[in-house]
Every structure is written in C-alpha cells, then in structure tokens.
Amino acid sequence: MFLSVFDIFKLGIGPSSSHTMGPMVAAGRFLDLLRNGADRIPGAGEAARLGARLHGSLAFTGKGHATDRAVILGLAGFEPESFDALRAATVLSRIRETGRIAPPGLPEMDFDPEADLVFDYGPALPGHANGLVISARDAAGNLYLEETYYSVGGGFVLTARELEAPAASTEAAAVPFPFGSCAEMLELATASGRSIAEMQRANEVVHHGPEALDSGLARIWEAMAACIDRGLAGEGILPGGLKMRRRARAIHERLMAERGRNLAAPHTVNDWIAVYAIAVNEENAEGTQVVTAPTNGASGVVPGVLRYWLDHVPGASPAGIPDFLLTAAAIGGLIKSNASISGAEVGCQGEVGSAAAMAAAGLAAVLGGTPSQIENAAEIALEHHLGMTCDPIAGLVQAPCIERNGLGAIKAVSAASLALRGDGFHLVSLDACIETMRQTGRDMHEKYKETSLGGLAVNVPDC
C-alpha cells in the first residue's frame, strides 16, 4: 500500500500521536457517524449522552498523555491540524462545569468527564494495545450508537472492522513506482535510474499534483523549523508533575557562545545535533504543535537531523529539503506497512528507531548517497535501536523520551556517515531489520510497551 509523505508527516499537537492525536481523530470520526445516523441502533431514541472507555495503553498512560483531554475536545469538534489551544481551554472548562457538550452540527448532549470517560485498566481490547470505545445513549440510557477504534500509531486510526478486514487498496497499482518492500524499492531504482526521492515524488504527484505536493512539503518543514525555534527559546518547567526543566535553550546558548572561539572539542557537533531534536520534544511535552515524524514521541529526530544538515554541513541548501523529506517518508512508509511505528505495539524501537532510520536515509540522500547507500543508512540506524522499550516515567512523554530523540538523531547522522563510507553492500538488509523489529515487538513483554508498568517507569523513585 502506498503511504504518502503527508501520512507520515502530519501536523498535530503534543504530547502523543497515538494517545493524543489518534483519540481526538477517533472522536471526530464518531461525530461523523452521529451526523450520518446510518449505524444507529433501531428502537433507541435520539442521542442524548456521550461516553468513552479507554483500554490498554490508552488507559495506563492516558492521563500522562492527555488522552482524556483529547477525547473530550475531539467530541467537541476539535481536530489536531487546526487545534486552537486558547479556545480549547475555554471549551474544556465549560464542559467540566456544565456536564454538557456541543459538537458542531449536532444537538447539545450530556457529557460528564468524571462519569462518562472511563479508564479501563483491565485487559486490552483484542485488536491493538491502544483501544477506545465511544458511545452515544438516548435519554433513557438505551444504547444509540457505539464504535470501537484503535489508535495504531502516528495519528492513524482504524475501527475494529477496518482492522479485522482492511479494504483492498488499488493505490499500489495506481502509482508508477509501487514498492512494498526495500528490495522492491531498490529493484525499481535500478531499473528506472531514479533516486528514492524521485520515485516517491512521482508516486505523490499522482495523488496530490506537483503544486500541492511542493506547498505541502514546504508547510511541513515550516512547522518543523518553527517548532525547533520555539523549543530553543522556551524556558521553565514542563507540565505533568515530574518537574523536568527545559534544557534546550541553555544548551543552545552555550553552544552559540563557544562558536568560532576554538573552545569546543570536535565531538561537540553531537550536542548541536541533539539540541535541535531535544527542542522539538520539549515543545511536544508542552502540548504545542509538532509534526509527527513518524510519531509525536519521536518527532525530534527527523527535524533535528535536517536542521543540522542545513546549518552545519557545507554545501547544504534549502533546495534539498523536499528530497530529504520524500526519502524519509519512503522509509517510514515501509516500516509502518511491514512492522509498526507504535510504541504501544512494538516499544520505542518502532518510534525513535523508525525516526532514526528515516532521518539517516534522508541525510544520506541529500549527501549524494546511492539508493543502496540510503537503504544501508536506514538499516544501520534501525538495527541499533532493536529491542528498545517504551517505559515513560509517570506516563509522560518526557523521560526518557526527550533525550532519546537527541541520541536517535546522533545515531541517524552516524548511520548515514558510515553508509556513505561504503558502497551500499552490507550483510543485513533493511527488510530483514524491519521484520526483526516486528518479531521483537511481538515478543516484548507488555509492561515495556507504553504502559509505564516496567523499566524506568517503576525504578525511578518518587515518580
């Protein structure tokens, strides 16, 4: 199945694509069902009360990820891409005070967040670790409409029926370069003489047209760059109770003071790479606008590496940004299609590991790498994240997540550099690495998959 660059990179809000954006999207889809009315249960009166039940990882780490807030605001008509934080605060306050919610295009209904939004800490739903059930009842309490949704990572949402019986896709046949594996991608590159970015661009143009593609790519980088700049200027304590102080600004100021004074050791370049990624993830932890890359929890790696290339590598030019993003999206699409980008499904190897592979591929591309070298760069980056758990302290996307993005960016740059020193031939293919990640995630204990029931989440005192 063809996944667009706009599927992999989406404008959204922090702190989590699967726990914040996904549930908000699911709530919006439920409102569409209510407006349509086709699936209502026969015999019920008009919808008068809304409710939601969170399961699995959405329950265990939902409060730290603001899942409850996301569901409420989604039922009030908010969407991640156009999220207005000031208006959201006003609407949320009114809902909590009145116990009433007013979805756009629907009558006002009862909704008491304390009673109608339930965190179910029992077994996860069968389809995915991130499950939620949204319902509407009539004034007598009879069920009017109910739907089960799964937030499968990166802001993607599927109903239970869609997960069990995915619709047959004709998109693969509709694009000029249909690759469902890395091996197919390399074969098509060899046969066509095109780069990975050129093939991805040709596929994108079929669905979006050249002008929309170029403007969309520009908007993605504009949002990423703005997020980095906000993060480098931000100060204070991050929300959530861990009392974590933002560090990106102080680190950046020290780096700027050392610049040009021959005071820094050569390895200080790693601090530049990391600080850009850390800046993004501090913004994500603050709940501001970020770009999924491919998730919110891993949103700092790709923009961090891209900013490093632009600001620190001789010969870098903004003209290369589209090729970087298109190459990264091609790799991210393969990982999502053949394994997972969800921390609740395969651990952090699927989030930061995938992001590092994408960033390594993008960097190798703009540094002139061949398709084989680009694939090698992505494989190196992903291979050395295999087995990484997702164990957020207090269920917050802060520790170890923020620093982990910084180190993921450093690994991505190192992976690209190593790959470009070779000729593209290597022992472990990216396809094999992706399949290994899928199997490792399947075998990983649930307490290490975004439930905060193991790892650092239980071994750091007073959290």
C-alpha positions in Angstrom: 0.0 0.0 0.0 1.3 3.5 -0.9 1.7 5.8 2.1 2.1 9.4 1.3 4.6 11.8 2.8 1.5 13.5 4.2 0.6 10.3 6.0 4.0 10.0 7.6 4.4 13.7 8.4 1.2 15.2 9.8 0.6 18.5 11.6 -0.7 17.8 15.1 -0.4 18.5 18.8 1.6 17.0 21.6 2.3 15.1 23.6 1.5 11.9 21.7 0.3 11.0 18.2 -1.2 7.7 19.3 -2.5 8.8 22.7 -3.5 12.4 21.9 -3.9 12.9 18.2 -5.4 9.4 17.5 -8.1 9.6 20.2 -9.0 13.1 19.0 -9.3 11.8 15.4 -11.4 8.9 16.6 -13.8 11.2 18.5 -14.2 13.2 15.3 -15.0 10.1 13.3 -17.6 9.2 15.8 -19.2 12.6 15.4 -19.4 11.9 11.7 -21.2 8.7 12.4 -23.7 10.5 14.6 -24.3 13.1 11.9 -24.9 10.4 9.3 -27.2 8.3 11.6 -26.9 5.2 9.4 -25.5 2.9 12.1 -27.8 3.9 14.9 -29.4 1.0 16.9 -33.0 0.5 15.9 -35.5 1.4 18.7 -33.4 3.9 20.5 -34.5 7.5 21.0 -32.4 10.4 20.0 -28.8 10.6 21.2 -28.7 12.5 24.5 -25.4 11.4 26.2 -21.9 10.7 25.0 -19.4 8.3 26.7 -16.0 6.9 26.1 -14.0 4.0 27.5 -10.1 3.8 27.2 -8.4 0.4 27.1 -4.9 -0.9 27.2 -2.1 1.6 26.9 -4.6 4.4 26.4 -5.8 3.7 29.9 -2.5 3.0 31.6 -0.7 6.1 30.3 -3.7 8.1 29.2 -3.6 10.8 31.9 0.1 11.5 31.3 -0.5 11.7 27.5 -3.6 13.9 27.9 -5.8 11.2 26.3 -8.8 12.2 28.3 -8.5 15.8 27.3 -8.0 14.8 23.6 -11.2 12.7 23.6 -13.3 15.4 25.2 -12.1 18.1 22.8 -12.5 15.7 19.9 -16.1 15.2 20.8 -16.4 18.9 21.0 -15.3 19.2 17.4 -11.5 20.0 17.7 -9.1 18.5 15.2 -5.3 18.1 15.6 -4.3 20.0 12.5 -6.3 23.1 13.3 -6.1 22.9 17.1 -6.6 26.3 18.9 -5.2 26.0 22.4 -6.8 29.1 23.8 -10.3 28.2 22.6 -9.8 24.6 23.7 -9.1 25.7 27.3 -12.4 27.7 27.3 -14.4 24.9 25.8 -12.9 22.3 28.2 -13.7 24.5 31.2 -17.3 24.9 30.1 -17.8 21.1 29.6 -16.4 20.4 33.0 -18.5 23.0 34.7 -21.8 22.2 32.9 -21.6 18.5 32.1 -22.8 19.3 28.6 -21.0 19.1 25.3 -22.0 20.8 22.0 -20.5 19.0 19.0 -20.7 21.1 15.8 -23.7 20.1 13.6 -25.3 18.1 16.4 -27.6 18.9 19.4 -26.0 19.6 22.7 -25.7 16.4 24.8 -24.8 15.3 28.3 -21.2 14.5 29.0 -19.7 14.4 32.4 -15.9 13.9 32.1 -15.8 12.3 35.6 -18.5 9.7 34.9 -18.7 9.4 31.1 -14.9 9.0 30.4 -13.7 5.7 31.9 -10.1 4.4 32.2 -10.4 0.7 32.0 -7.3 -1.0 33.4 -8.4 -4.5 32.5 -7.1 -6.5 29.6 -6.5 -4.6 26.3 -9.0 -4.9 23.5 -8.1 -7.7 21.1 -7.2 -5.6 18.1 -4.4 -3.3 19.4 -2.9 -2.1 22.7 -4.4 1.4 22.0 -8.2 0.8 22.0 -11.2 3.0 22.9 -14.9 2.6 22.6 -17.1 5.6 22.1 -20.8 5.5 22.5 -24.0 7.6 22.5 -27.1 6.8 24.5 -30.7 8.2 24.5 -32.3 10.0 27.4 -33.5 6.7 28.9 -29.9 5.2 28.8 -30.5 2.9 25.8 -27.5 2.5 23.5 -28.0 4.6 20.4 -24.6 4.1 18.7 -21.2 2.6 19.6 -17.9 2.1 17.8 -14.6 0.7 18.7 -11.4 2.5 17.5 -7.8 1.6 17.6 -5.1 4.3 17.5 -2.3 2.4 15.8 0.5 4.9 15.9 1.4 8.2 14.1 -2.1 9.5 14.4 -3.6 6.7 12.3 -6.9 5.4 13.5 -8.8 2.3 12.4 -12.2 0.9 13.5 -12.4 -2.6 14.7 -14.0 -3.6 11.4 -11.3 -1.9 9.4 -8.6 -3.6 11.4 -10.1 -7.0 11.0 -10.9 -6.7 7.3 -8.8 -3.9 5.7 -10.3 -2.7 2.5 -8.5 -3.8 -0.6 -6.3 -1.0 -1.9 -5.9 -0.1 -5.5 -3.4 2.7 -4.7 -0.3 0.4 -5.1 -1.3 -0.3 -8.7 -2.2 3.4 -9.3 1.3 4.7 -8.7 4.2 4.5 -11.2 6.7 3.0 -8.6 4.7 0.6 -6.4 7.2 -0.8 -3.8 6.0 -2.7 -0.8 9.5 -3.7 0.4 13.0 -2.3 0.4 14.1 -5.0 -2.1 11.4 -3.8 -4.5 12.3 -0.2 -3.9 16.0 -0.9 -4.9 14.9 -3.0 -7.9 12.7 -0.2 -9.2 15.5 2.3 -8.6 18.0 0.2 -10.6 15.6 -0.4 -13.4 14.4 3.2 -13.7 17.7 5.0 -12.9 15.8 7.2 -10.4 16.5 8.1 -6.8 14.3 7.1 -4.0 13.1 10.7 -3.7 12.3 10.9 -7.4 10.2 7.7 -7.2 8.4 8.8 -4.1 7.8 12.2 -5.8 6.3 10.5 -8.9 4.0 8.5 -6.7 2.9 11.5 -4.7 2.2 13.6 -7.8 -0.4 11.0 -8.9 -2.4 11.7 -5.8 -1.7 15.3 -5.0 -0.4 17.0 -8.1 3.0 18.8 -8.2 1.9 22.2 -6.8 0.1 20.7 -3.8 3.0 18.4 -3.1 5.5 21.2 -3.1 3.4 23.5 -1.0 2.7 20.7 1.4 6.3 19.8 1.8 7.1 23.5 2.4 4.4 23.6 5.1 5.8 20.5 6.8 9.3 22.0 7.1 8.0 25.4 8.1 6.1 23.7 11.0 9.2 21.7 11.9 11.5 24.7 11.8 9.1 26.8 13.9 8.9 24.0 16.5 12.7 23.9 16.7 12.9 27.7 17.1 10.2 27.7 19.8 12.0 24.9 21.6 15.3 26.7 21.6 13.7 29.8 23.1 11.5 28.1 25.7 12.1 28.1 29.4 10.6 26.8 32.6 9.2 23.5 33.9 7.5 21.0 31.7 3.9 20.1 32.7 2.9 16.8 34.3 4.4 16.7 37.8 8.0 15.4 37.1 9.3 19.0 37.5 11.6 18.5 34.5 13.2 21.7 33.5 13.5 22.6 29.8 17.2 22.4 28.7 17.4 23.2 25.0 17.7 26.9 25.4 20.6 26.8 27.9 22.4 24.2 25.8 22.0 26.2 22.7 23.2 29.4 24.3 26.4 27.7 25.5 27.0 26.2 22.0 26.5 29.6 20.4 28.9 31.2 22.9 31.6 28.6 22.0 31.1 29.0 18.3 34.1 30.4 16.5 36.3 30.6 19.6 38.0 27.2 19.2 36.8 26.2 22.6 34.8 23.2 21.6 36.0 19.6 21.2 35.2 18.0 17.8 32.6 15.8 19.4 30.6 18.9 20.4 28.9 18.6 17.0 26.9 15.8 18.7 25.5 18.5 21.0 24.3 20.5 18.1 22.5 17.5 16.5 20.9 16.6 19.8 19.8 20.1 20.9 17.6 20.6 17.8 15.9 17.3 18.5 15.5 18.0 22.2 14.0 21.4 21.4 11.2 19.7 19.4 10.4 17.2 22.0 10.3 19.7 24.8 7.7 21.5 22.7 5.9 18.2 22.3 5.9 17.7 26.0 4.4 21.1 26.4 1.5 20.1 24.2 2.1 22.6 21.4 2.1 22.0 17.6 4.5 19.4 16.3 4.8 17.3 13.2 4.5 13.5 13.5 7.8 12.1 12.2 6.6 9.4 12.2 5.1 9.9 15.7 5.0 12.7 18.3 7.1 10.8 20.7 9.8 10.6 18.1 9.1 13.9 16.4 12.5 15.5 17.1 14.8 13.1 15.2 14.0 14.0 11.6 13.8 17.8 12.0 16.8 17.7 14.3 18.9 16.0 11.6 17.5 18.1 8.8 18.3 21.3 10.7 21.8 20.0 11.5 22.4 19.4 7.8 21.1 22.9 6.8 23.0 24.8 9.4 26.3 22.8 9.8 27.1 20.9 6.6 29.0 22.7 3.9 27.0 22.8 0.6 23.6 22.3 2.2 20.8 24.1 0.6 17.0 24.5 1.3 16.5 23.2 -2.2 17.4 19.7 -0.8 14.6 19.7 1.8 12.0 18.0 -0.4 14.4 15.2 -1.3 15.2 14.7 2.4 11.5 14.5 3.4 10.5 12.3 0.5 13.3 9.8 1.1 12.5 9.7 4.8 8.8 9.2 4.1 9.5 6.3 1.7 11.4 4.5 4.5 8.8 5.4 7.1 6.0 4.1 4.9 7.8 0.7 4.5 8.4 0.4 8.3 4.8 1.2 9.1 3.4 -1.1 6.4 5.7 -4.1 7.3 6.1 -3.7 11.1 4.8 -0.8 13.2 5.6 2.7 14.4 3.5 2.4 17.6 5.3 2.3 20.9 2.3 0.5 22.4 2.7 -2.2 19.9 6.5 -2.8 19.5 8.1 -0.5 22.0 10.3 2.6 21.3 12.2 0.7 18.6 9.1 1.5 16.5 9.1 5.2 17.3 12.7 6.5 17.8 14.1 3.6 15.9 11.9 4.3 12.9 12.6 8.0 13.1 16.3 7.4 13.2 16.1 5.2 10.1 14.1 7.8 8.3 16.4 10.6 9.2 19.5 8.6 8.3 18.0 7.8 4.9 17.1 11.5 4.3 20.6 12.7 5.2 22.3 10.1 3.1 20.1 11.2 0.2 21.0 14.9 0.4 24.6 14.0 0.9 24.6 12.3 -2.5 24.1 8.6 -1.5 23.0 6.0 -3.9 19.7 4.1 -3.3 21.8 1.2 -1.9 23.7 3.5 0.5 20.5 5.2 1.6 18.9 1.8 2.4 22.1 0.9 4.2 22.0 4.1 6.3 18.4 3.4 7.3 19.2 -0.2 8.2 22.2 0.8 10.4 20.1 3.3 12.3 17.2 0.9 12.8 19.3 -2.1 13.7 20.9 -0.3 16.6 17.5 0.5 18.1 16.2 -3.0 18.1 14.8 -4.1 21.4 14.4 -0.6 22.7 11.5 -0.5 25.2 8.9 2.2 25.8 8.8 2.9 29.5 7.8 6.6 30.0 8.1 7.7 33.6 4.7 8.7 35.0 3.2 8.0 31.6 4.7 11.3 30.3 6.5 11.8 27.0 9.4 13.4 28.8 11.8 10.9 30.4 13.5 9.0 28.7 11.8 10.3 25.6 13.3 13.7 25.1 16.9 12.7 25.5 16.2 9.6 23.5 15.3 11.8 20.5 18.6 13.6 20.8 20.5 10.3 20.8 18.4 9.0 18.0 19.4 12.0 15.9 23.0 11.4 16.6 22.7 7.7 15.7 21.0 8.8 12.4 23.9 11.1 11.4 26.4 8.4 12.3 24.5 5.8 10.4 24.4 7.9 7.3 28.1 8.7 7.6 29.0 5.0 7.9 26.8 4.0 5.0 28.4 6.7 2.7 31.8 5.3 3.5 30.8 2.1 1.9 29.4 1.0 -1.5 25.9 0.1 -0.4 26.5 -3.7 0.0 26.0 -5.0 3.5 25.1 -8.1 5.4 21.7 -7.2 7.0 19.0 -5.8 4.7 16.6 -3.2 5.8 13.8 -5.6 5.1 15.3 -8.2 7.5 15.8 -5.5 10.1 12.1 -4.3 9.8 10.9 -7.9 10.1 13.2 -8.4 13.1 11.7 -5.3 14.8 8.2 -6.7 14.2 9.1 -10.0 15.7 10.9 -8.4 18.6 7.9 -6.2 19.3 5.5 -9.1 19.2 7.7 -11.0 21.8 8.3 -7.9 24.1 6.5 -8.0 27.4 3.5 -5.7 27.6 5.0 -3.8 30.6 7.7 -2.4 28.3 5.2 -1.2 25.6 4.0 2.2 26.7 2.1 1.0 29.8 4.5 2.5 32.4 4.4 -0.8 34.2 8.1 -1.7 33.8 11.5 -0.3 33.2 12.4 3.3 34.2 8.7 3.9 34.9 8.9 1.7 38.1 12.5 2.1 39.0 12.7 5.9 39.4 11.6 6.8 42.9 9.0 9.4 43.8 7.5 9.4 40.3 
